Amino acid sequence: MLAAVAAGLFGIGTYLLLQRKLSRIIIGLALLTHGANVLLITAGRRGQPPIIGTQDRLDFADPLPQALALTAIVITFGVTTLLLALAYRSWVLTRDDEVQDDVGDRAVARSDVVHDEVADQEQVIAREEAP
């Protein structure tokens, strides 16, 4: 059951990460990290709390997934805070939360830059090989 919940959170989170609105990207990242936390918790073995006691150590739960989930929660909190601050700044500057295309990325997508770089490298090689 928890594995299905984790898979659903991963799926919805990934879908939202691929959107152009910054608010949806932030929500998608949060869902994705919650899916990771659920996956970490399901990886742990059920048992008694991992506190040193007189019981058999095989009855204790594995503390590693709990520690990893706690670390993931803290990192998620920091990243989400940073993204919220960036989204707020973007909203103040543009009054829109849509992520715009980068001009450099467009040029790379058209392969103009790659062709220019290859041509430059070929010229350098030709100069080096010339007597």
Backbone torsions as a table, in degrees:
resi	resn	phi	psi	omega
1	MET	NA	-46.9	180.0
2	LEU	-67.5	-31.7	177.6
3	ALA	-65.6	-37.0	177.1
4	ALA	-67.2	-38.4	176.7
5	VAL	-63.7	-43.8	178.8
6	ALA	-62.6	-42.2	179.1
7	ALA	-64.3	-40.4	177.5
8	GLY	-64.0	-42.0	178.6
9	LEU	-64.9	-40.1	177.3
10	PHE	-63.2	-43.5	-178.4
11	GLY	-65.1	-49.2	-179.8
12	ILE	-66.0	-40.9	179.0
13	GLY	-62.5	-41.8	178.3
14	THR	-65.4	-40.8	178.1
15	TYR	-60.2	-44.4	-178.4
16	LEU	-70.4	-31.2	177.8
17	LEU	-65.4	-25.4	-177.9
18	LEU	-87.1	3.1	179.2
19	GLN	-81.8	167.6	-178.4
20	ARG	-94.1	-16.6	179.9
21	LYS	-80.9	132.6	-176.6
22	LEU	-66.4	-35.1	178.5
23	SER	-64.0	-38.6	177.6
24	ARG	-68.6	-34.8	178.1
25	ILE	-64.2	-41.3	-179.8
26	ILE	-66.4	-43.3	177.8
27	ILE	-64.5	-39.4	178.0
28	GLY	-62.6	-41.3	177.8
29	LEU	-64.5	-39.7	178.7
30	ALA	-64.4	-43.7	178.1
31	LEU	-64.3	-39.4	179.1
32	LEU	-62.7	-41.9	179.8
33	THR	-72.1	-32.8	174.6
34	HIS	-65.5	-37.1	175.4
35	GLY	-62.0	-39.5	177.5
36	ALA	-65.2	-39.1	178.6
37	ASN	-65.1	-43.2	178.3
38	VAL	-62.5	-39.9	178.7
39	LEU	-64.4	-39.5	178.3
40	LEU	-66.1	-40.7	-179.3
41	ILE	-66.8	-37.5	178.7
42	THR	-69.6	-21.1	179.6
43	ALA	-73.8	-20.7	-178.6
44	GLY	-76.5	155.3	179.4
45	ARG	-91.1	138.7	177.4
46	ARG	-71.9	150.1	178.4
47	GLY	166.2	-164.8	178.1
48	GLN	-72.4	157.8	176.8
49	PRO	-58.4	142.9	-175.2
50	PRO	-76.5	65.5	178.3
51	ILE	-113.8	139.2	-178.1
52	ILE	-64.6	127.4	-178.6
53	GLY	-154.2	-160.1	-176.7
54	THR	-98.2	-1.4	-178.5
55	GLN	-77.8	167.1	176.8
56	ASP	-65.4	136.3	-175.6
57	ARG	-67.9	-17.1	177.1
58	LEU	-73.8	-15.2	178.5
59	ASP	-84.3	-10.6	-177.7
60	PHE	-80.9	151.0	173.2
61	ALA	-75.4	155.8	178.5
62	ASP	-76.1	120.1	-177.0
63	PRO	-79.5	-14.1	-176.1
64	LEU	-63.1	-47.2	178.0
65	PRO	-61.4	-34.9	178.3
66	GLN	-66.1	-41.2	178.1
67	ALA	-66.0	-40.2	178.3
68	LEU	-65.9	-40.1	178.8
69	ALA	-64.4	-41.1	178.7
70	LEU	-63.6	-42.4	177.2
71	THR	-63.5	-41.1	179.3
72	ALA	-64.8	-37.2	178.5
73	ILE	-63.3	-43.4	-178.7
74	VAL	-65.9	-44.2	179.4
75	ILE	-64.9	-40.6	178.3
76	THR	-61.7	-41.3	178.7
77	PHE	-60.0	-44.7	179.6
78	GLY	-64.9	-44.6	-178.8
79	VAL	-66.8	-41.3	179.8
80	THR	-64.9	-39.4	177.1
81	THR	-61.9	-44.4	178.0
82	LEU	-61.9	-44.2	-179.5
83	LEU	-66.5	-37.9	177.3
84	LEU	-64.1	-39.5	177.8
85	ALA	-65.0	-42.0	178.0
86	LEU	-66.1	-38.8	178.6
87	ALA	-66.0	-39.6	177.8
88	TYR	-63.9	-43.6	179.1
89	ARG	-64.0	-40.3	177.7
90	SER	-64.7	-38.7	178.4
91	TRP	-66.1	-40.4	179.0
92	VAL	-64.3	-39.4	-176.1
93	LEU	-79.4	-39.7	-171.3
94	THR	-116.2	-12.4	-175.4
95	ARG	58.6	27.9	177.4
96	ASP	-151.0	144.5	-179.7
97	ASP	-108.0	19.5	177.7
98	GLU	-83.3	134.1	179.4
99	VAL	-79.6	122.1	-178.4
100	GLN	-84.9	155.6	175.4
101	ASP	-71.2	145.4	175.8
102	ASP	-87.2	137.6	-178.3
103	VAL	-62.7	-39.4	178.5
104	GLY	-64.2	-39.3	177.6
105	ASP	-64.8	-38.7	177.7
106	ARG	-62.5	-41.4	-179.8
107	ALA	-64.8	-39.5	178.3
108	VAL	-66.8	-38.6	179.3
109	ALA	-63.8	-34.3	177.6
110	ARG	-79.7	-9.0	178.8
111	SER	69.8	15.0	175.8
112	ASP	-65.4	-43.7	-177.6
113	VAL	-66.8	-41.9	-178.7
114	VAL	-62.4	-43.5	179.6
115	HIS	-64.6	-39.4	178.1
116	ASP	-63.6	-41.9	-179.6
117	GLU	-66.8	-40.2	178.1
118	VAL	-64.1	-41.1	179.2
119	ALA	-64.7	-40.3	177.9
120	ASP	-63.2	-42.6	179.9
121	GLN	-65.6	-38.3	178.3
122	GLU	-65.1	-36.6	177.5
123	GLN	-67.2	-39.6	179.0
124	VAL	-64.1	-43.5	179.1
125	ILE	-63.6	-41.2	179.8
126	ALA	-64.0	-38.2	178.3
127	ARG	-67.6	-38.1	-179.8
128	GLU	-68.5	-34.3	-178.3
129	GLU	-81.2	-19.1	-179.1
130	ALA	-70.6	141.6	-178.7
131	PRO	-73.0	NA	NA
